[in-house]
Amino acid sequence: MESGTNPLTFLFMAIVVLLVIGPEKLPAAIEQVWLAIENFRRQGNDLPPRTLSEARKTWKRSGSPIYAIVGGLYQGAEHLSELRRRLMWTAIVMFGTALVSLFFASYIFEVLKQPADYITLIFLKPAEMILTYFKVGLMCGFIVALPMLVYQLLLFIYPAMETDKERSNFRMLMIVAVPSAVLFFVGGLAFAYFVLLPFALRYLFQFGADIAQPQWAISEYISFVLNILFWIGAAFETPLLMLVLSRFGVINADQLKAGRKYAVIVVAVVAAVITPTPDPFNMALVMGPLYMLFELGLIFTRIFGKRKEEDKSEKDDDADQGTDEEEPATKEIES
């Protein structure tokens, strides 16, 4: 897993664009940028430039994904405004935790170097250490601010709860979800740091050592270790994610139990992506805990998830409420 292909970079860029430009101006900005690119291409082909109204008609007629994205952004501007407000609070907290992390950067470096204390780390560029310091500070700031992120995302979802029972259940879920998310993430960090990284780093260090002397750039090493720590920590959130999806009625314990064989395949693929080495031992080292987390999530959904009877009763209650609302209108028509 290379740092250059980290999807977090694209997610971070999308969040920055949403925070800086804002949901009200974002659709228009995308249209203007895409229109400028299209007119630049037309100019190269000796074609006259299009106006925005002409371009919109063309995008709609051709089924362009830009038209669908911009339309979705216009329709979801209110929700994106609320999401932006939640992300602003998270960004403020994350900025503070990142600043605090920079004061402890030297200690954090020593901790990150510990699994490979036998490796000579070097830096090859003048600004490499400065950039690596900031990378460590930002990542540690994100990890420390994770409870705030989870809390703000739950607050963003909360208005979607319609009935008193849904709101009550969701409040209970919020109380459990925030500390549980931290607990599972820290568990993933501990597993990656104490179990996975020592094996993986020694394997990579010894592979080809008889051909060339291994000397690793500290920026590459830190990026490698941080990626492993983050993605293993994120993977350990699987039981909590399964529980949340179950509470929303997206999945249930019976579906998960019937899909065990598919879960093994998904776990194997995820382990192959996360595992930093191609050997089957390290892959099996990751697969074992991931599958155990799936089974733990299955237990959570069976005990705390929404049952079929509960889901059916809620639907019946909604249907009864709809009938009660229709009866006065029917009586007025009849009278």
C-alpha positions in Angstrom: 0.0 0.0 0.0 1.8 3.1 -1.2 1.3 6.5 0.2 1.0 8.1 -3.2 -2.3 6.2 -3.8 -3.8 7.1 -0.5 -7.5 7.9 -1.0 -7.4 10.0 2.1 -5.8 12.7 0.0 -8.8 12.9 -2.2 -11.2 12.9 0.8 -9.1 15.7 2.4 -9.2 17.8 -0.8 -13.0 17.4 -1.1 -13.5 18.5 2.5 -11.2 21.5 2.1 -13.1 22.5 -1.1 -16.4 22.2 0.8 -15.1 24.2 3.7 -13.5 27.0 1.7 -16.0 27.5 -1.2 -19.2 26.5 0.6 -22.1 24.4 -0.6 -23.9 27.4 -2.1 -21.1 28.4 -4.4 -19.7 24.9 -5.0 -22.0 23.8 -7.8 -21.5 27.1 -9.8 -17.8 26.8 -9.3 -17.8 23.3 -10.7 -19.8 24.4 -13.7 -17.5 27.3 -14.4 -14.4 25.2 -14.2 -15.8 22.5 -16.4 -17.1 25.1 -18.9 -13.6 26.6 -19.1 -12.0 23.2 -19.8 -14.6 22.4 -22.4 -14.2 25.8 -24.2 -10.4 25.4 -24.1 -10.8 22.1 -25.9 -13.3 23.7 -28.4 -10.8 26.5 -29.1 -8.2 23.9 -29.9 -10.6 22.5 -32.5 -11.4 25.9 -33.9 -14.9 25.8 -32.5 -16.8 28.8 -30.9 -17.0 28.8 -27.1 -20.3 27.8 -25.5 -22.2 29.9 -22.9 -23.2 28.3 -19.6 -26.8 27.8 -20.7 -25.8 26.1 -23.9 -23.3 23.9 -22.0 -26.0 22.9 -19.5 -28.3 21.8 -22.3 -25.5 19.8 -23.9 -24.6 18.1 -20.6 -28.2 17.2 -19.9 -28.8 15.8 -23.4 -25.6 13.7 -23.3 -26.2 12.5 -19.8 -22.9 14.0 -18.5 -21.9 13.0 -15.0 -21.1 16.7 -14.3 -24.8 17.6 -14.9 -25.9 14.9 -12.4 -23.2 16.0 -9.8 -24.1 19.6 -10.0 -27.8 18.9 -9.9 -27.3 16.8 -6.8 -25.2 19.5 -5.2 -27.9 22.1 -5.9 -30.6 19.9 -4.4 -28.5 19.0 -1.3 -27.2 22.5 -0.6 -29.1 22.7 2.7 -27.7 19.3 4.0 -24.2 20.2 2.8 -24.4 23.5 4.7 -25.2 21.6 7.9 -22.4 19.1 7.1 -20.0 22.0 6.5 -20.9 23.5 9.9 -20.2 20.1 11.6 -16.9 19.8 9.7 -15.9 23.3 10.7 -16.1 22.4 14.4 -14.2 19.2 13.7 -11.5 21.2 11.8 -11.1 23.6 14.7 -10.6 20.8 17.1 -8.3 19.0 14.7 -6.2 22.1 14.2 -5.7 22.4 18.0 -4.8 18.7 18.5 -2.4 18.9 15.5 -0.6 21.9 17.2 -0.4 20.0 20.4 1.0 17.0 18.6 3.7 19.1 17.0 5.1 19.9 20.5 5.4 16.2 21.1 6.6 15.3 17.6 10.1 14.2 18.8 8.6 11.7 21.2 6.1 10.5 18.6 8.9 9.9 16.2 10.7 7.7 18.7 7.5 5.7 19.2 7.0 5.3 15.4 10.7 4.3 15.0 10.6 1.7 17.8 9.2 -1.3 15.6 12.2 -0.8 13.3 15.0 0.3 15.7 17.5 -1.9 13.8 16.9 0.1 10.6 19.0 3.1 9.6 16.7 6.0 8.7 18.0 8.9 6.6 16.6 12.0 4.9 17.6 12.9 1.4 16.0 16.3 0.8 16.5 19.6 2.6 12.8 20.0 3.6 12.1 16.3 4.1 12.2 16.4 7.9 10.1 19.5 8.2 7.4 18.0 5.9 7.5 14.7 7.8 7.1 16.6 11.2 3.9 18.3 9.8 2.7 14.9 8.5 3.1 13.3 11.9 1.4 16.3 13.6 -1.6 16.2 11.2 -2.1 12.5 11.4 -1.8 12.4 15.2 -4.1 15.4 15.4 -6.7 13.6 13.3 -6.5 10.5 15.5 -6.9 12.5 18.7 -9.8 14.5 17.2 -11.5 11.3 16.1 -14.1 11.3 18.9 -15.1 14.9 17.9 -15.4 13.8 14.2 -17.7 10.8 15.1 -19.8 13.0 17.4 -20.3 15.7 14.8 -21.2 13.1 12.1 -23.8 11.6 14.4 -25.2 15.1 15.1 -25.5 15.6 11.3 -27.5 12.4 11.0 -29.7 13.1 14.1 -32.3 15.4 12.4 -33.2 12.5 10.0 -34.7 10.7 12.9 -38.5 11.2 12.6 -40.2 9.5 15.5 -39.6 9.8 19.3 -38.6 6.2 19.4 -36.0 6.7 16.7 -34.6 9.8 18.4 -34.4 8.0 21.7 -32.6 5.0 20.2 -30.3 7.3 18.3 -29.3 9.2 21.4 -28.5 5.9 23.1 -26.4 5.0 20.0 -24.5 8.3 20.3 -23.7 7.6 23.9 -22.3 4.2 23.0 -20.8 5.0 19.5 -18.3 7.7 20.5 -16.3 5.8 23.2 -16.7 2.6 21.2 -15.3 4.1 18.1 -12.2 5.3 20.1 -11.9 1.9 21.8 -12.0 -0.1 18.5 -9.7 2.4 16.7 -7.1 2.2 19.5 -7.4 -1.6 19.5 -6.6 -1.5 15.8 -3.6 0.8 16.4 -2.3 -1.6 19.1 -2.6 -4.6 16.9 -0.9 -2.9 14.0 1.9 -1.5 16.2 2.7 -4.5 18.4 1.8 -7.4 16.0 1.7 -6.5 12.3 4.4 -3.9 11.9 7.3 -5.9 13.6 6.7 -8.9 11.3 6.1 -6.8 8.2 9.1 -4.4 8.7 11.5 -7.3 9.4 10.3 -9.1 6.3 10.8 -6.0 4.1 14.2 -5.2 5.6 15.6 -8.7 5.0 14.1 -9.1 1.5 17.0 -8.4 -0.9 19.4 -7.4 1.9 22.0 -9.7 0.4 21.9 -7.7 -2.8 21.8 -4.1 -1.5 22.2 -2.4 1.8 18.8 -1.2 3.1 18.7 2.4 4.1 15.2 3.8 4.2 14.2 7.5 3.8 12.4 8.6 7.0 9.6 10.3 5.1 8.8 7.0 3.3 9.1 5.0 6.5 6.8 7.4 8.5 4.2 7.5 5.6 4.3 3.7 5.5 3.8 3.2 9.2 1.1 5.9 9.5 -0.9 4.3 6.6 -0.7 0.9 8.2 -1.8 2.3 11.6 -4.7 4.3 10.2 -6.1 1.6 7.9 -5.9 -1.2 10.5 -7.5 1.2 13.0 -10.3 2.0 10.5 -10.8 -1.7 9.8 -11.3 -2.4 13.5 -14.4 -0.2 13.3 -16.2 -2.9 11.4 -18.3 -4.2 14.4 -19.5 -0.7 15.2 -20.3 0.0 11.5 -22.3 -3.2 11.3 -24.3 -2.3 14.5 -25.1 1.2 13.1 -26.3 -0.2 9.8 -28.4 -2.8 11.7 -30.0 -0.1 13.8 -31.0 1.8 10.6 -32.5 -1.4 9.2 -30.0 -1.6 6.3 -28.8 -5.1 7.4 -29.8 -7.7 10.0 -28.2 -10.6 11.7 -29.9 -13.2 9.5 -28.5 -11.6 6.3 -25.0 -11.4 7.8 -25.2 -15.0 9.0 -26.2 -16.2 5.5 -23.4 -14.1 3.9 -20.6 -15.6 6.0 -18.9 -17.2 3.0 -18.9 -13.8 1.2 -17.6 -12.2 4.3 -14.5 -14.4 4.1 -13.9 -13.3 0.6 -14.3 -9.6 1.5 -12.0 -10.1 4.5 -9.4 -11.8 2.3 -9.5 -8.9 -0.2 -9.3 -6.2 2.5 -6.4 -8.1 4.1 -4.6 -8.3 0.8 -5.0 -4.5 0.3 -4.0 -3.6 3.8 -1.1 -6.0 4.3 2.2 -4.3 3.3 3.9 -7.5 2.3 3.0 -10.2 -0.3 3.7 -13.2 1.9 0.7 -15.3 3.1 1.8 -15.2 6.7 1.3 -11.5 7.2 -1.9 -11.7 5.1 -3.2 -14.5 7.4 -2.1 -12.3 10.4 -4.5 -9.6 9.3 -7.3 -11.9 8.1 -7.7 -13.6 11.5 -8.6 -10.5 13.5 -10.7 -9.0 10.7 -12.9 -12.1 10.5 -13.1 -12.1 14.3 -14.3 -8.5 14.1 -17.0 -9.6 11.6 -18.2 -12.3 14.0 -18.2 -9.7 16.8 -20.3 -7.4 14.7 -22.6 -10.3 14.0 -23.1 -10.8 17.7 -23.7 -7.0 18.2 -26.4 -7.0 15.5 -28.0 -10.1 16.9 -28.2 -8.6 20.4 -28.6 -4.8 19.8 -29.7 -4.6 16.2 -33.1 -3.9 14.9 -35.2 -7.1 14.8 -37.7 -8.0 12.1 -40.6 -7.8 14.6 -39.5 -4.4 15.7 -39.1 -3.1 12.1 -42.5 -4.6 11.2 -44.2 -2.9 14.3 -42.7 0.5 13.3 -44.0 0.1 9.8 -47.4 -0.8 11.2 -47.3 2.2 13.5 -46.5 4.5 10.5 -49.3 3.0 8.5 -51.7 3.5 11.4 -50.6 7.1 11.7 -51.2 7.6 8.0 -54.7 6.1 8.3 -55.5 8.4 11.2 -54.4 11.4 9.2 -56.5 10.4 6.2 -59.7 9.8 8.1 -60.6 13.4 8.9 -60.0 14.4 5.3 -62.3 11.5 4.2 -65.0 12.6 6.6 -64.9 16.2 5.3 -65.3 15.0 1.7 -68.2 12.8 2.7 -70.0 15.6 4.6 
